[in-house]
């Protein structure tokens, strides 16, 4: 009887939860920088991963560590291993009326007598 050793060669990434897609599913954005091939300016890029959140505890804005895993669904191939840092609490939705009240508008009152 042979013993099977699993070599832990699974990729891990650190990113931010950008949206919650439903129960036990989140999108994680992994930012990275790469130099432009010709001009050598550093360009900001990002990768969006569909991630399985078994305990359903990650919220938008959290910094999380994710690990590759077997396919959970059509798009999910990653799972959350650790929540590194909690994000700021969610802000209530802002309506158009709230924005209209806060933004000063140009009033044109011609008082020529």
Backbone atoms as SQL, in Angstrom:
CREATE TABLE atoms (id INTEGER PRIMARY KEY, chain TEXT, resi INTEGER, resn TEXT, atom TEXT, x REAL, y REAL, z REAL);
INSERT INTO atoms VALUES
  (1, 'A', 1, 'UNK', 'N', 0.840, -1.175, 0.000),
  (2, 'A', 1, 'UNK', 'CA', 0.000, 0.000, 0.000),
  (3, 'A', 1, 'UNK', 'C', 0.886, 1.239, 0.000),
  (4, 'A', 2, 'UNK', 'N', 0.734, 2.071, -0.999),
  (5, 'A', 2, 'UNK', 'CA', 1.566, 3.260, -1.098),
  (6, 'A', 2, 'UNK', 'C', 0.837, 4.459, -0.497),
  (7, 'A', 3, 'UNK', 'N', 1.603, 5.335, 0.111),
  (8, 'A', 3, 'UNK', 'CA', 1.020, 6.551, 0.677),
  (9, 'A', 3, 'UNK', 'C', 1.132, 7.654, -0.357),
  (10, 'A', 4, 'UNK', 'N', 0.061, 8.364, -0.539),
  (11, 'A', 4, 'UNK', 'CA', 0.018, 9.422, -1.534),
  (12, 'A', 4, 'UNK', 'C', 0.281, 10.764, -0.851),
  (13, 'A', 5, 'UNK', 'N', 1.350, 11.434, -1.228),
  (14, 'A', 5, 'UNK', 'CA', 1.668, 12.750, -0.693),
  (15, 'A', 5, 'UNK', 'C', 1.152, 13.816, -1.635),
  (16, 'A', 6, 'UNK', 'N', 0.408, 14.756, -1.097),
  (17, 'A', 6, 'UNK', 'CA', -0.049, 15.873, -1.914),
  (18, 'A', 6, 'UNK', 'C', 0.962, 17.010, -1.763),
  (19, 'A', 7, 'UNK', 'N', 1.507, 17.424, -2.872),
  (20, 'A', 7, 'UNK', 'CA', 2.415, 18.567, -2.864),
  (21, 'A', 7, 'UNK', 'C', 1.568, 19.816, -3.010),
  (22, 'A', 8, 'UNK', 'N', 1.664, 20.674, -2.052),
  (23, 'A', 8, 'UNK', 'CA', 0.821, 21.868, -2.050),
  (24, 'A', 8, 'UNK', 'C', 1.360, 22.883, -3.039),
  (25, 'A', 9, 'UNK', 'N', 1.020, 22.712, -4.305),
  (26, 'A', 9, 'UNK', 'CA', 1.481, 23.627, -5.343),
  (27, 'A', 9, 'UNK', 'C', 0.337, 24.502, -5.845),
  (28, 'A', 10, 'UNK', 'N', -0.654, 24.738, -4.983),
  (29, 'A', 10, 'UNK', 'CA', -1.776, 25.578, -5.374),
  (30, 'A', 10, 'UNK', 'C', -1.408, 27.042, -5.257),
  (31, 'A', 11, 'UNK', 'N', -1.876, 27.820, -6.219),
  (32, 'A', 11, 'UNK', 'CA', -1.580, 29.247, -6.220),
  (33, 'A', 11, 'UNK', 'C', -2.391, 29.941, -5.131),
  (34, 'A', 12, 'UNK', 'N', -1.811, 30.967, -4.546),
  (35, 'A', 12, 'UNK', 'CA', -2.527, 31.828, -3.609),
  (36, 'A', 12, 'UNK', 'C', -2.379, 33.264, -4.077),
  (37, 'A', 13, 'UNK', 'N', -3.420, 34.044, -3.894),
  (38, 'A', 13, 'UNK', 'CA', -3.430, 35.453, -4.272),
  (39, 'A', 13, 'UNK', 'C', -4.039, 36.253, -3.127),
  (40, 'A', 14, 'UNK', 'N', -3.703, 37.545, -3.076),
  (41, 'A', 14, 'UNK', 'CA', -4.290, 38.456, -2.108),
  (42, 'A', 14, 'UNK', 'C', -4.997, 39.554, -2.885),
  (43, 'A', 15, 'UNK', 'N', -6.268, 39.786, -2.554),
  (44, 'A', 15, 'UNK', 'CA', -7.037, 40.795, -3.272),
  (45, 'A', 15, 'UNK', 'C', -8.151, 41.359, -2.410),
  (46, 'A', 16, 'UNK', 'N', -9.001, 42.148, -3.043),
  (47, 'A', 16, 'UNK', 'CA', -10.087, 42.822, -2.349),
  (48, 'A', 16, 'UNK', 'C', -11.425, 42.333, -2.883),
  (49, 'A', 17, 'UNK', 'N', -12.378, 42.128, -1.977),
  (50, 'A', 17, 'UNK', 'CA', -13.722, 41.712, -2.387),
  (51, 'A', 17, 'UNK', 'C', -14.379, 42.907, -3.055),
  (52, 'A', 18, 'UNK', 'N', -14.752, 42.737, -4.333),
  (53, 'A', 18, 'UNK', 'CA', -15.346, 43.843, -5.070),
  (54, 'A', 18, 'UNK', 'C', -16.861, 43.745, -5.157),
  (55, 'A', 19, 'UNK', 'N', -17.429, 42.527, -5.068),
  (56, 'A', 19, 'UNK', 'CA', -18.883, 42.410, -5.038),
  (57, 'A', 19, 'UNK', 'C', -19.281, 41.048, -4.499),
  (58, 'A', 20, 'UNK', 'N', -20.508, 41.013, -3.978),
  (59, 'A', 20, 'UNK', 'CA', -21.093, 39.750, -3.524),
  (60, 'A', 20, 'UNK', 'C', -22.095, 39.332, -4.588),
  (61, 'A', 21, 'UNK', 'N', -21.972, 38.086, -5.040),
  (62, 'A', 21, 'UNK', 'CA', -22.800, 37.634, -6.154),
  (63, 'A', 21, 'UNK', 'C', -23.969, 36.777, -5.691),
  (64, 'A', 22, 'UNK', 'N', -24.139, 36.568, -4.435),
  (65, 'A', 22, 'UNK', 'CA', -25.204, 35.714, -3.932),
  (66, 'A', 22, 'UNK', 'C', -24.684, 34.943, -2.737),
  (67, 'A', 23, 'UNK', 'N', -25.341, 33.862, -2.410),
  (68, 'A', 23, 'UNK', 'CA', -24.932, 33.079, -1.263),
  (69, 'A', 23, 'UNK', 'C', -23.636, 32.326, -1.560),
  (70, 'A', 24, 'UNK', 'N', -22.639, 32.527, -0.715),
  (71, 'A', 24, 'UNK', 'CA', -21.345, 31.839, -0.770),
  (72, 'A', 24, 'UNK', 'C', -20.526, 32.137, -2.020),
  (73, 'A', 25, 'UNK', 'N', -20.760, 33.248, -2.674),
  (74, 'A', 25, 'UNK', 'CA', -19.993, 33.613, -3.863),
  (75, 'A', 25, 'UNK', 'C', -19.627, 35.088, -3.808),
  (76, 'A', 26, 'UNK', 'N', -18.365, 35.393, -4.099),
  (77, 'A', 26, 'UNK', 'CA', -17.906, 36.778, -4.159),
  (78, 'A', 26, 'UNK', 'C', -16.962, 36.939, -5.345),
  (79, 'A', 27, 'UNK', 'N', -16.767, 38.190, -5.742),
  (80, 'A', 27, 'UNK', 'CA', -15.761, 38.511, -6.743),
  (81, 'A', 27, 'UNK', 'C', -14.608, 39.196, -6.025),
  (82, 'A', 28, 'UNK', 'N', -13.402, 38.742, -6.311),
  (83, 'A', 28, 'UNK', 'CA', -12.207, 39.307, -5.692),
  (84, 'A', 28, 'UNK', 'C', -11.351, 39.927, -6.788),
  (85, 'A', 29, 'UNK', 'N', -10.962, 41.186, -6.602),
  (86, 'A', 29, 'UNK', 'CA', -10.112, 41.889, -7.542),
  (87, 'A', 29, 'UNK', 'C', -8.679, 41.832, -7.038),
  (88, 'A', 30, 'UNK', 'N', -7.773, 41.318, -7.888),
  (89, 'A', 30, 'UNK', 'CA', -6.363, 41.216, -7.538),
  (90, 'A', 30, 'UNK', 'C', -5.601, 42.236, -8.391),
  (91, 'A', 31, 'UNK', 'N', -5.138, 43.345, -7.780),
  (92, 'A', 31, 'UNK', 'CA', -4.396, 44.347, -8.559),
  (93, 'A', 31, 'UNK', 'C', -2.923, 43.961, -8.697),
  (94, 'A', 32, 'UNK', 'N', -2.345, 44.340, -9.821),
  (95, 'A', 32, 'UNK', 'CA', -0.906, 44.152, -10.019),
  (96, 'A', 32, 'UNK', 'C', -0.397, 45.221, -10.979),
  (97, 'A', 33, 'UNK', 'N', 0.904, 45.398, -11.019),
  (98, 'A', 33, 'UNK', 'CA', 1.522, 46.407, -11.870),
  (99, 'A', 33, 'UNK', 'C', 2.468, 45.733, -12.840),
  (100, 'A', 34, 'UNK', 'N', 2.509, 46.267, -14.064),
  (101, 'A', 34, 'UNK', 'CA', 3.357, 45.690, -15.100),
  (102, 'A', 34, 'UNK', 'C', 3.921, 46.837, -15.938),
  (103, 'A', 35, 'UNK', 'N', 5.191, 46.775, -16.316),
  (104, 'A', 35, 'UNK', 'CA', 5.738, 47.860, -17.135),
  (105, 'A', 35, 'UNK', 'C', 5.281, 47.751, -18.590),
  (106, 'A', 36, 'UNK', 'N', 5.060, 48.902, -19.205),
  (107, 'A', 36, 'UNK', 'CA', 4.710, 48.926, -20.623),
  (108, 'A', 36, 'UNK', 'C', 5.909, 48.419, -21.422),
  (109, 'A', 37, 'UNK', 'N', 5.702, 47.551, -22.422),
  (110, 'A', 37, 'UNK', 'CA', 6.836, 46.959, -23.132),
  (111, 'A', 37, 'UNK', 'C', 7.704, 47.957, -23.885),
  (112, 'A', 38, 'UNK', 'N', 7.112, 49.029, -24.371),
  (113, 'A', 38, 'UNK', 'CA', 7.893, 49.996, -25.147),
  (114, 'A', 38, 'UNK', 'C', 8.288, 51.216, -24.323),
  (115, 'A', 39, 'UNK', 'N', 7.327, 51.782, -23.593),
  (116, 'A', 39, 'UNK', 'CA', 7.569, 53.050, -22.904),
  (117, 'A', 39, 'UNK', 'C', 8.027, 52.875, -21.462),
  (118, 'A', 40, 'UNK', 'N', 7.943, 51.682, -20.910),
  (119, 'A', 40, 'UNK', 'CA', 8.427, 51.347, -19.569),
  (120, 'A', 40, 'UNK', 'C', 7.726, 52.108, -18.451),
  (121, 'A', 41, 'UNK', 'N', 6.562, 52.656, -18.737),
  (122, 'A', 41, 'UNK', 'CA', 5.760, 53.259, -17.686),
  (123, 'A', 41, 'UNK', 'C', 5.019, 52.127, -16.960),
  (124, 'A', 42, 'UNK', 'N', 4.877, 52.253, -15.667),
  (125, 'A', 42, 'UNK', 'CA', 4.202, 51.215, -14.897),
  (126, 'A', 42, 'UNK', 'C', 2.686, 51.364, -15.092),
  (127, 'A', 43, 'UNK', 'N', 2.032, 50.276, -15.477),
  (128, 'A', 43, 'UNK', 'CA', 0.602, 50.274, -15.748),
  (129, 'A', 43, 'UNK', 'C', -0.096, 49.460, -14.665),
  (130, 'A', 44, 'UNK', 'N', -1.190, 49.997, -14.132),
  (131, 'A', 44, 'UNK', 'CA', -1.989, 49.275, -13.143),
  (132, 'A', 44, 'UNK', 'C', -2.954, 48.353, -13.870),
  (133, 'A', 45, 'UNK', 'N', -2.949, 47.097, -13.509),
  (134, 'A', 45, 'UNK', 'CA', -3.857, 46.107, -14.088),
  (135, 'A', 45, 'UNK', 'C', -4.585, 45.405, -12.953),
  (136, 'A', 46, 'UNK', 'N', -5.606, 44.614, -13.303),
  (137, 'A', 46, 'UNK', 'CA', -6.327, 43.865, -12.285),
  (138, 'A', 46, 'UNK', 'C', -6.860, 42.577, -12.891),
  (139, 'A', 47, 'UNK', 'N', -7.035, 41.590, -12.030),
  (140, 'A', 47, 'UNK', 'CA', -7.646, 40.326, -12.394),
  (141, 'A', 47, 'UNK', 'C', -8.840, 40.121, -11.474),
  (142, 'A', 48, 'UNK', 'N', -9.977, 39.740, -12.050),
  (143, 'A', 48, 'UNK', 'CA', -11.172, 39.497, -11.257),
  (144, 'A', 48, 'UNK', 'C', -11.382, 37.991, -11.154),
  (145, 'A', 49, 'UNK', 'N', -11.442, 37.489, -9.914),
  (146, 'A', 49, 'UNK', 'CA', -11.612, 36.061, -9.656),
  (147, 'A', 49, 'UNK', 'C', -12.993, 35.807, -9.064),
  (148, 'A', 50, 'UNK', 'N', -13.627, 34.725, -9.487),
  (149, 'A', 50, 'UNK', 'CA', -14.877, 34.281, -8.880),
  (150, 'A', 50, 'UNK', 'C', -14.505, 33.310, -7.772),
  (151, 'A', 51, 'UNK', 'N', -14.901, 33.622, -6.537),
  (152, 'A', 51, 'UNK', 'CA', -14.381, 32.931, -5.361),
  (153, 'A', 51, 'UNK', 'C', -15.528, 32.347, -4.539),
  (154, 'A', 52, 'UNK', 'N', -15.272, 31.140, -4.000),
  (155, 'A', 52, 'UNK', 'CA', -16.229, 30.467, -3.115),
  (156, 'A', 52, 'UNK', 'C', -15.959, 30.889, -1.676),
  (157, 'A', 53, 'UNK', 'N', -16.999, 31.353, -0.987),
  (158, 'A', 53, 'UNK', 'CA', -16.905, 31.777, 0.411),
  (159, 'A', 53, 'UNK', 'C', -17.804, 30.858, 1.234),
  (160, 'A', 54, 'UNK', 'N', -17.238, 29.783, 1.757),
  (161, 'A', 54, 'UNK', 'CA', -18.023, 28.740, 2.421),
  (162, 'A', 54, 'UNK', 'C', -18.808, 29.266, 3.615),
  (163, 'A', 55, 'UNK', 'N', -18.195, 30.101, 4.441),
  (164, 'A', 55, 'UNK', 'CA', -18.851, 30.600, 5.648),
  (165, 'A', 55, 'UNK', 'C', -19.680, 31.848, 5.390),
  (166, 'A', 56, 'UNK', 'N', -19.628, 32.376, 4.189),
  (167, 'A', 56, 'UNK', 'CA', -20.404, 33.549, 3.785),
  (168, 'A', 56, 'UNK', 'C', -20.125, 34.735, 4.708),
  (169, 'A', 57, 'UNK', 'N', -18.842, 34.972, 5.021),
  (170, 'A', 57, 'UNK', 'CA', -18.496, 36.018, 5.980),
  (171, 'A', 57, 'UNK', 'C', -17.743, 37.186, 5.358),
  (172, 'A', 58, 'UNK', 'N', -17.337, 37.106, 4.108),
  (173, 'A', 58, 'UNK', 'CA', -16.616, 38.212, 3.466),
  (174, 'A', 58, 'UNK', 'C', -17.597, 39.271, 2.990),
  (175, 'A', 59, 'UNK', 'N', -17.217, 40.532, 3.158),
  (176, 'A', 59, 'UNK', 'CA', -18.036, 41.656, 2.712),
  (177, 'A', 59, 'UNK', 'C', -17.249, 42.486, 1.713),
  (178, 'A', 60, 'UNK', 'N', -17.958, 43.361, 1.014),
  (179, 'A', 60, 'UNK', 'CA', -17.318, 44.217, 0.022),
  (180, 'A', 60, 'UNK', 'C', -16.293, 45.102, 0.712),
  (181, 'A', 61, 'UNK', 'N', -15.088, 45.157, 0.159),
  (182, 'A', 61, 'UNK', 'CA', -14.011, 45.966, 0.719),
  (183, 'A', 61, 'UNK', 'C', -13.029, 45.197, 1.568),
  (184, 'A', 62, 'UNK', 'N', -13.316, 43.947, 1.905),
  (185, 'A', 62, 'UNK', 'CA', -12.406, 43.148, 2.723),
  (186, 'A', 62, 'UNK', 'C', -11.184, 42.729, 1.913),
  (187, 'A', 63, 'UNK', 'N', -10.036, 42.695, 2.585),
  (188, 'A', 63, 'UNK', 'CA', -8.810, 42.189, 1.971),
  (189, 'A', 63, 'UNK', 'C', -8.715, 40.713, 2.332),
  (190, 'A', 64, 'UNK', 'N', -8.670, 39.840, 1.317),
  (191, 'A', 64, 'UNK', 'CA', -8.733, 38.399, 1.554),
  (192, 'A', 64, 'UNK', 'C', -7.597, 37.673, 0.841),
  (193, 'A', 65, 'UNK', 'N', -7.291, 36.495, 1.356),
  (194, 'A', 65, 'UNK', 'CA', -6.354, 35.594, 0.700),
  (195, 'A', 65, 'UNK', 'C', -7.170, 34.461, 0.092),
  (196, 'A', 66, 'UNK', 'N', -6.926, 34.168, -1.183),
  (197, 'A', 66, 'UNK', 'CA', -7.661, 33.114, -1.876),
  (198, 'A', 66, 'UNK', 'C', -6.693, 32.060, -2.381),
  (199, 'A', 67, 'UNK', 'N', -7.201, 30.837, -2.541),
  (200, 'A', 67, 'UNK', 'CA', -6.368, 29.719, -2.987),
  (201, 'A', 67, 'UNK', 'C', -7.093, 28.976, -4.107),
  (202, 'A', 68, 'UNK', 'N', -6.329, 28.489, -5.063),
  (203, 'A', 68, 'UNK', 'CA', -6.888, 27.679, -6.132),
  (204, 'A', 68, 'UNK', 'C', -7.506, 26.413, -5.561),
  (205, 'A', 69, 'UNK', 'N', -8.568, 25.945, -6.186),
  (206, 'A', 69, 'UNK', 'CA', -9.218, 24.721, -5.734),
  (207, 'A', 69, 'UNK', 'C', -9.890, 24.050, -6.925),
  (208, 'A', 70, 'UNK', 'N', -10.528, 22.942, -6.663),
  (209, 'A', 70, 'UNK', 'CA', -11.243, 22.249, -7.740),
  (210, 'A', 70, 'UNK', 'C', -12.392, 23.120, -8.222),
  (211, 'A', 71, 'UNK', 'N', -12.913, 22.898, -9.416),
  (212, 'A', 71, 'UNK', 'CA', -14.031, 23.709, -9.890),
  (213, 'A', 71, 'UNK', 'C', -15.275, 23.535, -9.011),
  (214, 'A', 72, 'UNK', 'N', -15.770, 24.634, -8.496),
  (215, 'A', 72, 'UNK', 'CA', -16.970, 24.626, -7.664),
  (216, 'A', 72, 'UNK', 'C', -18.224, 24.836, -8.502),
  (217, 'A', 73, 'UNK', 'N', -18.081, 25.589, -9.578),
  (218, 'A', 73, 'UNK', 'CA', -19.183, 25.835, -10.492),
  (219, 'A', 73, 'UNK', 'C', -18.576, 26.194, -11.846),
  (220, 'A', 74, 'UNK', 'N', -19.382, 26.781, -12.718),
  (221, 'A', 74, 'UNK', 'CA', -18.890, 27.077, -14.062),
  (222, 'A', 74, 'UNK', 'C', -17.718, 28.058, -14.038),
  (223, 'A', 75, 'UNK', 'N', -17.724, 29.024, -13.118),
  (224, 'A', 75, 'UNK', 'CA', -16.676, 30.042, -13.076),
  (225, 'A', 75, 'UNK', 'C', -15.798, 29.987, -11.828),
  (226, 'A', 76, 'UNK', 'N', -16.303, 29.422, -10.738),
  (227, 'A', 76, 'UNK', 'CA', -15.564, 29.470, -9.475),
  (228, 'A', 76, 'UNK', 'C', -14.499, 28.389, -9.418),
  (229, 'A', 77, 'UNK', 'N', -13.229, 28.833, -9.334),
  (230, 'A', 77, 'UNK', 'CA', -12.089, 27.933, -9.197),
  (231, 'A', 77, 'UNK', 'C', -11.194, 28.348, -8.035),
  (232, 'A', 78, 'UNK', 'N', -11.651, 29.249, -7.197),
  (233, 'A', 78, 'UNK', 'CA', -10.881, 29.759, -6.071),
  (234, 'A', 78, 'UNK', 'C', -11.761, 29.709, -4.826),
  (235, 'A', 79, 'UNK', 'N', -11.111, 29.683, -3.637),
  (236, 'A', 79, 'UNK', 'CA', -11.847, 29.732, -2.378),
  (237, 'A', 79, 'UNK', 'C', -11.092, 30.624, -1.405),
  (238, 'A', 80, 'UNK', 'N', -11.831, 31.208, -0.484),
  (239, 'A', 80, 'UNK', 'CA', -11.238, 32.101, 0.517),
  (240, 'A', 80, 'UNK', 'C', -10.597, 31.254, 1.604),
  (241, 'A', 81, 'UNK', 'N', -9.325, 31.548, 1.895),
  (242, 'A', 81, 'UNK', 'CA', -8.634, 30.843, 2.980),
  (243, 'A', 81, 'UNK', 'C', -8.514, 31.707, 4.232),
  (244, 'A', 82, 'UNK', 'N', -8.467, 33.034, 4.046),
  (245, 'A', 82, 'UNK', 'CA', -8.226, 33.901, 5.188),
  (246, 'A', 82, 'UNK', 'C', -8.732, 35.301, 4.867),
  (247, 'A', 83, 'UNK', 'N', -9.388, 35.925, 5.839),
  (248, 'A', 83, 'UNK', 'CA', -9.739, 37.342, 5.707),
  (249, 'A', 83, 'UNK', 'C', -8.657, 38.122, 6.435),
  (250, 'A', 84, 'UNK', 'N', -7.850, 38.844, 5.677),
  (251, 'A', 84, 'UNK', 'CA', -6.697, 39.541, 6.237),
  (252, 'A', 84, 'UNK', 'C', -7.120, 40.813, 6.960),
  (253, 'A', 85, 'UNK', 'N', -7.997, 41.597, 6.327),
  (254, 'A', 85, 'UNK', 'CA', -8.377, 42.883, 6.896),
  (255, 'A', 85, 'UNK', 'C', -9.824, 43.176, 6.523),
  (256, 'A', 86, 'UNK', 'N', -10.593, 43.615, 7.491),
  (257, 'A', 86, 'UNK', 'CA', -11.988, 43.969, 7.244),
  (258, 'A', 86, 'UNK', 'C', -12.066, 45.338, 6.579),
  (259, 'A', 87, 'UNK', 'N', -13.002, 45.486, 5.661),
  (260, 'A', 87, 'UNK', 'CA', -13.207, 46.761, 4.984),
  (261, 'A', 87, 'UNK', 'C', -14.059, 47.693, 5.811),
  (262, 'A', 88, 'UNK', 'N', -14.240, 48.884, 5.302),
  (263, 'A', 88, 'UNK', 'CA', -15.091, 49.873, 5.955),
  (264, 'A', 88, 'UNK', 'C', -16.531, 49.417, 5.803),
  (265, 'A', 89, 'UNK', 'N', -17.353, 49.687, 6.789),
  (266, 'A', 89, 'UNK', 'CA', -18.759, 49.269, 6.763),
  (267, 'A', 89, 'UNK', 'C', -19.451, 49.849, 5.538),
  (268, 'A', 90, 'UNK', 'N', -20.390, 49.100, 5.021),
  (269, 'A', 90, 'UNK', 'CA', -21.099, 49.512, 3.807),
  (270, 'A', 90, 'UNK', 'C', -21.901, 50.784, 4.062),
  (271, 'A', 91, 'UNK', 'N', -21.918, 51.657, 3.070),
  (272, 'A', 91, 'UNK', 'CA', -22.639, 52.913, 3.142),
  (273, 'A', 91, 'UNK', 'C', -23.992, 52.711, 2.463),
  (274, 'A', 92, 'UNK', 'N', -25.014, 53.328, 2.986),
  (275, 'A', 92, 'UNK', 'CA', -26.349, 53.195, 2.408),
  (276, 'A', 92, 'UNK', 'C', -26.366, 53.781, 1.002),
  (277, 'A', 93, 'UNK', 'N', -27.266, 53.293, 0.185),
  (278, 'A', 93, 'UNK', 'CA', -27.376, 53.753, -1.198),
  (279, 'A', 93, 'UNK', 'C', -27.766, 55.230, -1.234),
  (280, 'A', 94, 'UNK', 'N', -27.234, 55.926, -2.229),
  (281, 'A', 94, 'UNK', 'CA', -27.490, 57.350, -2.381),
  (282, 'A', 94, 'UNK', 'C', -28.443, 57.539, -3.551),
  (283, 'A', 95, 'UNK', 'N', -29.484, 58.308, -3.338),
  (284, 'A', 95, 'UNK', 'CA', -30.452, 58.543, -4.407),
  (285, 'A', 95, 'UNK', 'C', -30.100, 59.823, -5.156),
  (286, 'A', 96, 'UNK', 'N', -30.779, 60.042, -6.269),
  (287, 'A', 96, 'UNK', 'CA', -30.536, 61.248, -7.079),
  (288, 'A', 96, 'UNK', 'C', -30.950, 62.500, -6.315),
  (289, 'A', 97, 'UNK', 'N', -32.001, 62.408, -5.512),
  (290, 'A', 97, 'UNK', 'CA', -32.451, 63.566, -4.744),
  (291, 'A', 97, 'UNK', 'C', -31.412, 63.992, -3.712),
  (292, 'A', 98, 'UNK', 'N', -30.746, 63.008, -3.085),
  (293, 'A', 98, 'UNK', 'CA', -29.696, 63.332, -2.109),
  (294, 'A', 98, 'UNK', 'C', -28.539, 64.061, -2.780),
  (295, 'A', 99, 'UNK', 'N', -28.184, 63.614, -3.976),
  (296, 'A', 99, 'UNK', 'CA', -27.093, 64.260, -4.705),
  (297, 'A', 99, 'UNK', 'C', -27.499, 65.656, -5.134),
  (298, 'A', 100, 'UNK', 'N', -28.741, 65.809, -5.610),
  (299, 'A', 100, 'UNK', 'CA', -29.218, 67.115, -6.062),
  (300, 'A', 100, 'UNK', 'C', -29.243, 68.127, -4.921),
  (301, 'A', 101, 'UNK', 'N', -29.561, 67.670, -3.706),
  (302, 'A', 101, 'UNK', 'CA', -29.581, 68.574, -2.561),
  (303, 'A', 101, 'UNK', 'C', -28.175, 68.976, -2.135),
  (304, 'A', 102, 'UNK', 'N', -27.214, 68.084, -2.297),
  (305, 'A', 102, 'UNK', 'CA', -25.856, 68.346, -1.817),
  (306, 'A', 102, 'UNK', 'C', -25.038, 69.177, -2.805),
  (307, 'A', 103, 'UNK', 'N', -25.332, 69.049, -4.101),
  (308, 'A', 103, 'UNK', 'CA', -24.541, 69.745, -5.119),
  (309, 'A', 103, 'UNK', 'C', -25.101, 71.139, -5.328),
  (310, 'A', 104, 'UNK', 'N', -24.250, 72.162, -5.210),
  (311, 'A', 104, 'UNK', 'CA', -24.751, 73.513, -5.454),
  (312, 'A', 104, 'UNK', 'C', -25.042, 73.702, -6.941),
  (313, 'A', 105, 'UNK', 'N', -26.139, 74.361, -7.221),
  (314, 'A', 105, 'UNK', 'CA', -26.518, 74.609, -8.613),
  (315, 'A', 105, 'UNK', 'C', -26.408, 76.084, -8.917),
  (316, 'A', 106, 'UNK', 'N', -26.305, 76.374, -10.189),
  (317, 'A', 106, 'UNK', 'CA', -26.193, 77.759, -10.632),
  (318, 'A', 106, 'UNK', 'C', -27.594, 78.350, -10.695),
  (319, 'A', 107, 'UNK', 'N', -27.799, 79.362, -9.932),
  (320, 'A', 107, 'UNK', 'CA', -29.100, 80.011, -9.963),
  (321, 'A', 107, 'UNK', 'C', -28.964, 81.303, -10.735),
  (322, 'A', 108, 'UNK', 'N', -29.835, 81.509, -11.666),
  (323, 'A', 108, 'UNK', 'CA', -29.783, 82.715, -12.503),
  (324, 'A', 108, 'UNK', 'C', -30.982, 83.581, -12.185),
  (325, 'A', 109, 'UNK', 'N', -30.787, 84.483, -11.265),
  (326, 'A', 109, 'UNK', 'CA', -31.835, 85.429, -10.912),
  (327, 'A', 109, 'UNK', 'C', -31.419, 86.800, -11.440),
  (328, 'A', 110, 'UNK', 'N', -32.132, 87.227, -12.406),
  (329, 'A', 110, 'UNK', 'CA', -31.867, 88.558, -12.983),
  (330, 'A', 110, 'UNK', 'C', -32.781, 89.540, -12.298),
  (331, 'A', 111, 'UNK', 'N', -32.200, 90.414, -11.559),
  (332, 'A', 111, 'UNK', 'CA', -32.996, 91.442, -10.868),
  (333, 'A', 111, 'UNK', 'C', -32.648, 92.793, -11.469),
  (334, 'A', 112, 'UNK', 'N', -33.081, 92.989, -12.686),
  (335, 'A', 112, 'UNK', 'CA', -32.876, 94.290, -13.336),
  (336, 'A', 112, 'UNK', 'C', -34.157, 95.094, -13.198),
  (337, 'A', 113, 'UNK', 'N', -34.014, 96.260, -12.631),
  (338, 'A', 113, 'UNK', 'CA', -35.207, 97.080, -12.449),
  (339, 'A', 113, 'UNK', 'C', -35.115, 98.371, -13.187);
